[in-house]
Amino acid sequence: MTPAPPAPEPVPTVTLYGRPGCSLCDQAAEILAPLATRLGFRVQPVNIETDDALLERFMFEIPVIALGERVLAKAPVRAGFLEDALVEALAANR
């Protein structure tokens, strides 16, 4: 009997904090989509308007992109900087 293959590693989740109608948040999502495919993570959008603590924390900084508790980028999001920050954070997280 052959041993079972190892369980696949969980896919990291990158959180995109934003709010509806935020054009900078939409731009950040567009930057994240191809990076998620290339670097192997999923994007979890979070509407800060649904949580008073998040609204207070990020109201003037959205979009905010985080891996776990580590904030990787805030507005304005620059693609090259974000990719570098994601590569570093994902490597440290594995």
VMD Tcl script that builds the backbone (N, CA, C; Angstrom):
set m [mol new atoms 282]
animate dup $m
set s [atomselect $m all]
$s set {name element resname resid chain x y z} {
  {N N MET 1 A 0.848 -1.180 0.000}
  {CA C MET 1 A 0.000 0.000 0.000}
  {C C MET 1 A 0.894 1.244 0.000}
  {N N THR 2 A 0.587 2.177 -0.874}
  {CA C THR 2 A 1.400 3.389 -0.946}
  {C C THR 2 A 0.875 4.411 0.046}
  {N N PRO 3 A 1.801 5.177 0.629}
  {CA C PRO 3 A 1.350 6.192 1.589}
  {C C PRO 3 A 0.554 7.289 0.885}
  {N N ALA 4 A -0.332 7.893 1.620}
  {CA C ALA 4 A -1.136 8.994 1.080}
  {C C ALA 4 A -0.228 10.181 0.793}
  {N N PRO 5 A -0.511 10.905 -0.275}
  {CA C PRO 5 A 0.305 12.095 -0.558}
  {C C PRO 5 A 0.120 13.119 0.557}
  {N N PRO 6 A 1.135 13.952 0.753}
  {CA C PRO 6 A 0.999 14.966 1.803}
  {C C PRO 6 A -0.152 15.917 1.482}
  {N N ALA 7 A -0.766 16.403 2.520}
  {CA C ALA 7 A -1.863 17.373 2.342}
  {C C ALA 7 A -1.295 18.645 1.721}
  {N N PRO 8 A -2.037 19.252 0.810}
  {CA C PRO 8 A -1.548 20.497 0.215}
  {C C PRO 8 A -1.455 21.595 1.278}
  {N N GLU 9 A -0.471 22.444 1.083}
  {CA C GLU 9 A -0.304 23.565 2.007}
  {C C GLU 9 A -1.482 24.519 1.835}
  {N N PRO 10 A -1.957 25.101 2.932}
  {CA C PRO 10 A -3.059 26.051 2.790}
  {C C PRO 10 A -2.614 27.276 1.991}
  {N N VAL 11 A -3.535 27.792 1.232}
  {CA C VAL 11 A -3.250 28.978 0.427}
  {C C VAL 11 A -3.325 30.208 1.337}
  {N N PRO 12 A -2.259 31.020 1.353}
  {CA C PRO 12 A -2.302 32.224 2.187}
  {C C PRO 12 A -3.422 33.168 1.743}
  {N N THR 13 A -3.942 33.905 2.695}
  {CA C THR 13 A -4.993 34.880 2.418}
  {C C THR 13 A -4.454 36.287 2.646}
  {N N VAL 14 A -4.569 37.101 1.617}
  {CA C VAL 14 A -4.206 38.517 1.699}
  {C C VAL 14 A -5.518 39.289 1.811}
  {N N THR 15 A -5.601 40.154 2.807}
  {CA C THR 15 A -6.827 40.910 3.055}
  {C C THR 15 A -6.725 42.291 2.416}
  {N N LEU 16 A -7.776 42.660 1.699}
  {CA C LEU 16 A -7.893 43.993 1.109}
  {C C LEU 16 A -8.993 44.729 1.860}
  {N N TYR 17 A -8.596 45.638 2.736}
  {CA C TYR 17 A -9.552 46.449 3.479}
  {C C TYR 17 A -9.946 47.637 2.614}
  {N N GLY 18 A -11.244 47.849 2.475}
  {CA C GLY 18 A -11.731 48.963 1.675}
  {C C GLY 18 A -13.186 49.240 2.002}
  {N N ARG 19 A -13.847 49.914 1.080}
  {CA C ARG 19 A -15.268 50.213 1.235}
  {C C ARG 19 A -15.873 50.379 -0.148}
  {N N PRO 20 A -17.164 50.185 -0.271}
  {CA C PRO 20 A -17.825 50.350 -1.571}
  {C C PRO 20 A -17.648 51.777 -2.097}
  {N N GLY 21 A -17.470 51.880 -3.407}
  {CA C GLY 21 A -17.347 53.184 -4.035}
  {C C GLY 21 A -15.965 53.794 -3.936}
  {N N CYS 22 A -14.994 53.063 -3.426}
  {CA C CYS 22 A -13.622 53.555 -3.276}
  {C C CYS 22 A -12.836 53.196 -4.540}
  {N N SER 23 A -12.546 54.180 -5.371}
  {CA C SER 23 A -11.847 53.892 -6.626}
  {C C SER 23 A -10.420 53.410 -6.373}
  {N N LEU 24 A -9.780 53.905 -5.335}
  {CA C LEU 24 A -8.433 53.421 -5.012}
  {C C LEU 24 A -8.477 51.950 -4.585}
  {N N CYS 25 A -9.549 51.555 -3.909}
  {CA C CYS 25 A -9.720 50.152 -3.507}
  {C C CYS 25 A -9.907 49.277 -4.740}
  {N N ASP 26 A -10.686 49.762 -5.704}
  {CA C ASP 26 A -10.885 49.030 -6.957}
  {C C ASP 26 A -9.562 48.866 -7.697}
  {N N GLN 27 A -8.756 49.920 -7.715}
  {CA C GLN 27 A -7.443 49.837 -8.363}
  {C C GLN 27 A -6.548 48.834 -7.652}
  {N N ALA 28 A -6.579 48.823 -6.328}
  {CA C ALA 28 A -5.777 47.869 -5.559}
  {C C ALA 28 A -6.200 46.437 -5.877}
  {N N ALA 29 A -7.498 46.201 -6.004}
  {CA C ALA 29 A -7.998 44.870 -6.345}
  {C C ALA 29 A -7.497 44.441 -7.721}
  {N N GLU 30 A -7.450 45.385 -8.655}
  {CA C GLU 30 A -6.950 45.093 -10.004}
  {C C GLU 30 A -5.457 44.763 -9.975}
  {N N ILE 31 A -4.710 45.403 -9.115}
  {CA C ILE 31 A -3.277 45.107 -8.967}
  {C C ILE 31 A -3.084 43.741 -8.321}
  {N N LEU 32 A -3.921 43.425 -7.315}
  {CA C LEU 32 A -3.781 42.177 -6.574}
  {C C LEU 32 A -4.144 40.937 -7.389}
  {N N ALA 33 A -5.116 41.026 -8.278}
  {CA C ALA 33 A -5.621 39.844 -8.990}
  {C C ALA 33 A -4.517 39.068 -9.714}
  {N N PRO 34 A -3.712 39.697 -10.574}
  {CA C PRO 34 A -2.667 38.914 -11.243}
  {C C PRO 34 A -1.557 38.469 -10.289}
  {N N LEU 35 A -1.301 39.261 -9.256}
  {CA C LEU 35 A -0.295 38.867 -8.266}
  {C C LEU 35 A -0.743 37.624 -7.504}
  {N N ALA 36 A -2.034 37.536 -7.204}
  {CA C ALA 36 A -2.567 36.379 -6.489}
  {C C ALA 36 A -2.355 35.111 -7.298}
  {N N THR 37 A -2.605 35.185 -8.588}
  {CA C THR 37 A -2.413 34.025 -9.454}
  {C C THR 37 A -0.934 33.655 -9.532}
  {N N ARG 38 A -0.095 34.638 -9.719}
  {CA C ARG 38 A 1.337 34.390 -9.902}
  {C C ARG 38 A 2.024 33.942 -8.620}
  {N N LEU 39 A 1.660 34.546 -7.480}
  {CA C LEU 39 A 2.352 34.269 -6.224}
  {C C LEU 39 A 1.653 33.226 -5.354}
  {N N GLY 40 A 0.433 32.851 -5.707}
  {CA C GLY 40 A -0.254 31.780 -5.004}
  {C C GLY 40 A -0.900 32.166 -3.682}
  {N N PHE 41 A -1.734 33.190 -3.706}
  {CA C PHE 41 A -2.519 33.555 -2.526}
  {C C PHE 41 A -3.924 33.895 -2.970}
  {N N ARG 42 A -4.829 33.975 -2.011}
  {CA C ARG 42 A -6.184 34.411 -2.341}
  {C C ARG 42 A -6.415 35.779 -1.702}
  {N N VAL 43 A -7.289 36.542 -2.312}
  {CA C VAL 43 A -7.609 37.888 -1.824}
  {C C VAL 43 A -8.960 37.838 -1.127}
  {N N GLN 44 A -8.997 38.355 0.091}
  {CA C GLN 44 A -10.236 38.439 0.862}
  {C C GLN 44 A -10.584 39.915 1.037}
  {N N PRO 45 A -11.565 40.424 0.274}
  {CA C PRO 45 A -11.971 41.816 0.470}
  {C C PRO 45 A -12.756 41.952 1.774}
  {N N VAL 46 A -12.510 43.025 2.503}
  {CA C VAL 46 A -13.229 43.302 3.746}
  {C C VAL 46 A -13.727 44.736 3.687}
  {N N ASN 47 A -15.030 44.903 3.842}
  {CA C ASN 47 A -15.650 46.223 3.868}
  {C C ASN 47 A -15.507 46.791 5.278}
  {N N ILE 48 A -14.715 47.838 5.426}
  {CA C ILE 48 A -14.471 48.399 6.759}
  {C C ILE 48 A -15.718 49.034 7.356}
  {N N GLU 49 A -16.722 49.307 6.534}
  {CA C GLU 49 A -17.945 49.923 7.046}
  {C C GLU 49 A -18.798 48.948 7.859}
  {N N THR 50 A -18.460 47.663 7.818}
  {CA C THR 50 A -19.237 46.673 8.564}
  {C C THR 50 A -18.682 46.429 9.964}
  {N N ASP 51 A -17.597 47.104 10.316}
  {CA C ASP 51 A -16.944 46.892 11.605}
  {C C ASP 51 A -16.437 48.235 12.119}
  {N N ASP 52 A -16.992 48.694 13.229}
  {CA C ASP 52 A -16.626 50.015 13.756}
  {C C ASP 52 A -15.137 50.140 14.044}
  {N N ALA 53 A -14.528 49.078 14.557}
  {CA C ALA 53 A -13.097 49.132 14.875}
  {C C ALA 53 A -12.258 49.274 13.599}
  {N N LEU 54 A -12.624 48.535 12.562}
  {CA C LEU 54 A -11.905 48.647 11.288}
  {C C LEU 54 A -12.128 50.012 10.655}
  {N N LEU 55 A -13.346 50.507 10.742}
  {CA C LEU 55 A -13.646 51.823 10.186}
  {C C LEU 55 A -12.805 52.893 10.864}
  {N N GLU 56 A -12.734 52.832 12.176}
  {CA C GLU 56 A -11.933 53.813 12.919}
  {C C GLU 56 A -10.446 53.671 12.584}
  {N N ARG 57 A -9.991 52.431 12.475}
  {CA C ARG 57 A -8.564 52.182 12.239}
  {C C ARG 57 A -8.110 52.579 10.842}
  {N N PHE 58 A -8.933 52.270 9.820}
  {CA C PHE 58 A -8.488 52.425 8.440}
  {C C PHE 58 A -9.218 53.498 7.623}
  {N N MET 59 A -10.135 54.233 8.227}
  {CA C MET 59 A -10.984 55.172 7.488}
  {C C MET 59 A -10.217 56.070 6.523}
  {N N PHE 60 A -9.088 56.579 6.948}
  {CA C PHE 60 A -8.354 57.547 6.129}
  {C C PHE 60 A -7.162 56.930 5.412}
  {N N GLU 61 A -7.061 55.595 5.420}
  {CA C GLU 61 A -5.890 54.938 4.843}
  {C C GLU 61 A -6.224 53.946 3.742}
  {N N ILE 62 A -7.505 53.693 3.480}
  {CA C ILE 62 A -7.859 52.653 2.512}
  {C C ILE 62 A -7.456 53.052 1.099}
  {N N PRO 63 A -7.124 52.064 0.304}
  {CA C PRO 63 A -7.095 50.644 0.606}
  {C C PRO 63 A -5.898 50.284 1.480}
  {N N VAL 64 A -6.113 49.260 2.304}
  {CA C VAL 64 A -5.050 48.700 3.129}
  {C C VAL 64 A -4.962 47.220 2.778}
  {N N ILE 65 A -3.742 46.757 2.531}
  {CA C ILE 65 A -3.516 45.365 2.154}
  {C C ILE 65 A -2.675 44.721 3.244}
  {N N ALA 66 A -3.139 43.569 3.748}
  {CA C ALA 66 A -2.467 42.919 4.871}
  {C C ALA 66 A -2.378 41.415 4.655}
  {N N LEU 67 A -1.350 40.834 5.264}
  {CA C LEU 67 A -1.212 39.381 5.360}
  {C C LEU 67 A -1.211 39.081 6.841}
  {N N GLY 68 A -2.292 38.464 7.310}
  {CA C GLY 68 A -2.454 38.296 8.751}
  {C C GLY 68 A -2.566 39.674 9.396}
  {N N GLU 69 A -1.793 39.900 10.434}
  {CA C GLU 69 A -1.808 41.197 11.119}
  {C C GLU 69 A -0.815 42.182 10.512}
  {N N ARG 70 A -0.027 41.721 9.552}
  {CA C ARG 70 A 1.032 42.555 8.962}
  {C C ARG 70 A 0.479 43.388 7.809}
  {N N VAL 71 A 0.466 44.702 7.976}
  {CA C VAL 71 A 0.035 45.609 6.913}
  {C C VAL 71 A 1.176 45.729 5.906}
  {N N LEU 72 A 0.861 45.439 4.643}
  {CA C LEU 72 A 1.870 45.461 3.587}
  {C C LEU 72 A 1.840 46.740 2.770}
  {N N ALA 73 A 0.673 47.335 2.635}
  {CA C ALA 73 A 0.554 48.547 1.819}
  {C C ALA 73 A -0.695 49.313 2.218}
  {N N LYS 74 A -0.604 50.624 2.071}
  {CA C LYS 74 A -1.744 51.529 2.271}
  {C C LYS 74 A -1.797 52.459 1.070}
  {N N ALA 75 A -2.902 53.161 0.948}
  {CA C ALA 75 A -3.061 54.092 -0.171}
  {C C ALA 75 A -1.961 55.138 -0.150}
  {N N PRO 76 A -1.459 55.500 -1.299}
  {CA C PRO 76 A -1.720 54.925 -2.620}
  {C C PRO 76 A -0.902 53.650 -2.825}
  {N N VAL 77 A -1.524 52.634 -3.421}
  {CA C VAL 77 A -0.872 51.348 -3.636}
  {C C VAL 77 A -0.099 51.402 -4.950}
  {N N ARG 78 A 1.174 51.074 -4.864}
  {CA C ARG 78 A 2.036 51.035 -6.056}
  {C C ARG 78 A 2.358 49.573 -6.363}
  {N N ALA 79 A 2.137 49.167 -7.608}
  {CA C ALA 79 A 2.237 47.758 -8.006}
  {C C ALA 79 A 3.600 47.152 -7.679}
  {N N GLY 80 A 4.682 47.803 -8.055}
  {CA C GLY 80 A 6.014 47.254 -7.826}
  {C C GLY 80 A 6.329 47.094 -6.350}
  {N N PHE 81 A 6.005 48.108 -5.575}
  {CA C PHE 81 A 6.226 48.048 -4.125}
  {C C PHE 81 A 5.392 46.940 -3.504}
  {N N LEU 82 A 4.132 46.843 -3.919}
  {CA C LEU 82 A 3.247 45.824 -3.362}
  {C C LEU 82 A 3.756 44.425 -3.693}
  {N N GLU 83 A 4.181 44.210 -4.926}
  {CA C GLU 83 A 4.696 42.888 -5.292}
  {C C GLU 83 A 5.904 42.522 -4.434}
  {N N ASP 84 A 6.832 43.454 -4.248}
  {CA C ASP 84 A 8.007 43.184 -3.416}
  {C C ASP 84 A 7.604 42.854 -1.983}
  {N N ALA 85 A 6.668 43.621 -1.440}
  {CA C ALA 85 A 6.209 43.392 -0.064}
  {C C ALA 85 A 5.516 42.036 0.068}
  {N N LEU 86 A 4.740 41.655 -0.931}
  {CA C LEU 86 A 4.055 40.362 -0.908}
  {C C LEU 86 A 5.036 39.200 -0.994}
  {N N VAL 87 A 6.014 39.306 -1.889}
  {CA C VAL 87 A 7.012 38.243 -2.033}
  {C C VAL 87 A 7.728 38.026 -0.696}
  {N N GLU 88 A 8.149 39.108 -0.079}
  {CA C GLU 88 A 8.847 39.021 1.203}
  {C C GLU 88 A 7.952 38.443 2.301}
  {N N ALA 89 A 6.723 38.953 2.405}
  {CA C ALA 89 A 5.810 38.504 3.455}
  {C C ALA 89 A 5.389 37.049 3.268}
  {N N LEU 90 A 5.121 36.654 2.033}
  {CA C LEU 90 A 4.719 35.272 1.774}
  {C C LEU 90 A 5.866 34.303 2.063}
  {N N ALA 91 A 7.093 34.692 1.725}
  {CA C ALA 91 A 8.250 33.835 2.011}
  {C C ALA 91 A 8.438 33.677 3.519}
  {N N ALA 92 A 8.254 34.742 4.266}
  {CA C ALA 92 A 8.412 34.687 5.714}
  {C C ALA 92 A 7.273 33.906 6.382}
  {N N ASN 93 A 6.123 33.866 5.713}
  {CA C ASN 93 A 4.926 33.220 6.258}
  {C C ASN 93 A 4.922 31.704 6.010}
  {N N ARG 94 A 5.772 31.220 5.130}
  {CA C ARG 94 A 5.760 29.786 4.755}
  {C C ARG 94 A 6.715 28.987 5.563}
}
mol reanalyze $m
mol bondsrecalc $m
mol representation Tube
mol addrep $m
